[in-house]
Amino acid sequence: AGRETRELEYLHWWTFLGYFNEVGEGTFSFIVGIRNKLNKGKKLEKHEKEFLFHNKELVKLQKPKTREEQAQEDVYQDLLNEVLG
């Protein structure tokens, strides 16, 4: 990209994808490759399965919580904080 893309106020998705496709081998592209295979129902290679097993938090994307789910989680957290002091 020739610049730090995180500093840009706006970067179109297709521009980012073009930059990404030029990255080559690396952790980020490896993770995206695993995500792509999982989304398409393709079989993972042995090394990909091992990476996924040890790095689920990096590969699996969390679904955003609804307001109701977040409110319930906050209630539980408040109760836990009261119990633990």
C-alpha positions as a LaTeX table, in Angstrom:
\begin{tabular}{lrrr}
\hline
Residue & $x$ (\AA) & $y$ (\AA) & $z$ (\AA) \\
\hline
Ala1 & 0.00 & 0.00 & 0.00 \\
Gly2 & 2.96 & 2.30 & 0.54 \\
Arg3 & 1.33 & 3.73 & 3.65 \\
Glu4 & $-0.21$ & 2.67 & 6.94 \\
Thr5 & $-3.77$ & 1.72 & 5.99 \\
Arg6 & $-4.98$ & 1.88 & 9.62 \\
Glu7 & $-4.30$ & 5.62 & 9.60 \\
Leu8 & $-6.59$ & 6.25 & 6.64 \\
Glu9 & $-9.95$ & 7.81 & 7.36 \\
Tyr10 & $-11.54$ & 5.64 & 4.66 \\
Leu11 & $-10.35$ & 2.68 & 2.61 \\
His12 & $-12.73$ & 0.99 & 0.18 \\
Trp13 & $-13.11$ & $-2.77$ & 0.69 \\
Trp14 & $-11.96$ & $-3.63$ & $-2.84$ \\
Thr15 & $-8.84$ & $-1.51$ & $-2.41$ \\
Phe16 & $-8.06$ & $-3.32$ & 0.84 \\
Leu17 & $-8.67$ & $-6.68$ & $-0.84$ \\
Gly18 & $-6.26$ & $-5.72$ & $-3.62$ \\
Tyr19 & $-3.60$ & $-4.84$ & $-1.04$ \\
Phe20 & $-4.31$ & $-8.05$ & 0.86 \\
Asn21 & $-3.91$ & $-10.22$ & $-2.22$ \\
Glu22 & $-0.38$ & $-8.88$ & $-2.59$ \\
Val23 & 0.62 & $-9.78$ & 0.99 \\
Gly24 & 1.68 & $-13.34$ & 0.23 \\
Glu25 & 2.48 & $-15.82$ & 2.97 \\
Gly26 & 1.96 & $-14.73$ & 6.54 \\
Thr27 & $-0.17$ & $-15.31$ & 9.60 \\
Phe28 & $-2.98$ & $-13.02$ & 8.48 \\
Ser29 & $-3.33$ & $-14.61$ & 5.05 \\
Phe30 & $-3.06$ & $-18.09$ & 6.63 \\
Ile31 & $-5.93$ & $-17.32$ & 9.02 \\
Val32 & $-8.07$ & $-15.85$ & 6.26 \\
Gly33 & $-7.36$ & $-18.97$ & 4.18 \\
Ile34 & $-8.59$ & $-21.21$ & 6.99 \\
Arg35 & $-11.70$ & $-19.05$ & 7.45 \\
Asn36 & $-12.37$ & $-19.25$ & 3.72 \\
Lys37 & $-12.13$ & $-23.05$ & 3.73 \\
Leu38 & $-14.40$ & $-23.31$ & 6.77 \\
Asn39 & $-17.00$ & $-21.00$ & 5.18 \\
Lys40 & $-16.99$ & $-23.03$ & 1.97 \\
Gly41 & $-17.09$ & $-26.38$ & 3.78 \\
Lys42 & $-13.71$ & $-27.45$ & 2.39 \\
Lys43 & $-11.44$ & $-29.90$ & 4.17 \\
Leu44 & $-8.56$ & $-28.43$ & 6.17 \\
Glu45 & $-5.02$ & $-29.73$ & 5.85 \\
Lys46 & $-3.44$ & $-31.36$ & 8.91 \\
His47 & $-1.34$ & $-28.26$ & 9.74 \\
Glu48 & $-4.40$ & $-26.03$ & 9.36 \\
Lys49 & $-6.42$ & $-28.22$ & 11.75 \\
Glu50 & $-3.59$ & $-28.07$ & 14.27 \\
Phe51 & $-3.36$ & $-24.30$ & 13.99 \\
Leu52 & $-7.14$ & $-23.99$ & 14.41 \\
Phe53 & $-7.06$ & $-26.24$ & 17.49 \\
His54 & $-4.43$ & $-24.05$ & 19.18 \\
Asn55 & $-5.70$ & $-20.66$ & 17.93 \\
Lys56 & $-9.50$ & $-20.79$ & 17.80 \\
Glu57 & $-9.78$ & $-17.26$ & 19.17 \\
Leu58 & $-7.80$ & $-15.96$ & 16.19 \\
Val59 & $-9.68$ & $-17.91$ & 13.52 \\
Lys60 & $-13.29$ & $-18.01$ & 14.72 \\
Leu61 & $-15.11$ & $-14.70$ & 14.46 \\
Gln62 & $-17.45$ & $-13.80$ & 17.29 \\
Lys63 & $-21.01$ & $-12.95$ & 16.35 \\
Pro64 & $-21.92$ & $-9.54$ & 17.81 \\
Lys65 & $-24.19$ & $-9.81$ & 20.84 \\
Thr66 & $-27.70$ & $-8.43$ & 20.71 \\
Arg67 & $-28.62$ & $-5.69$ & 23.15 \\
Glu68 & $-30.57$ & $-8.25$ & 25.17 \\
Glu69 & $-27.62$ & $-10.65$ & 25.31 \\
Gln70 & $-25.26$ & $-7.88$ & 26.37 \\
Ala71 & $-27.70$ & $-6.65$ & 29.03 \\
Gln72 & $-28.02$ & $-10.17$ & 30.46 \\
Glu73 & $-24.25$ & $-10.59$ & 30.46 \\
Asp74 & $-23.88$ & $-7.26$ & 32.28 \\
Val75 & $-26.38$ & $-8.41$ & 34.93 \\
Tyr76 & $-24.38$ & $-11.62$ & 35.49 \\
Gln77 & $-21.12$ & $-9.69$ & 35.63 \\
Asp78 & $-22.56$ & $-7.29$ & 38.22 \\
Leu79 & $-23.72$ & $-10.23$ & 40.33 \\
Leu80 & $-20.31$ & $-11.86$ & 40.07 \\
Asn81 & $-18.60$ & $-8.61$ & 41.08 \\
Glu82 & $-20.86$ & $-8.37$ & 44.15 \\
Val83 & $-20.08$ & $-11.95$ & 45.20 \\
Leu84 & $-16.33$ & $-11.58$ & 44.69 \\
Gly85 & $-16.28$ & $-8.17$ & 46.30 \\
\hline
\end{tabular}
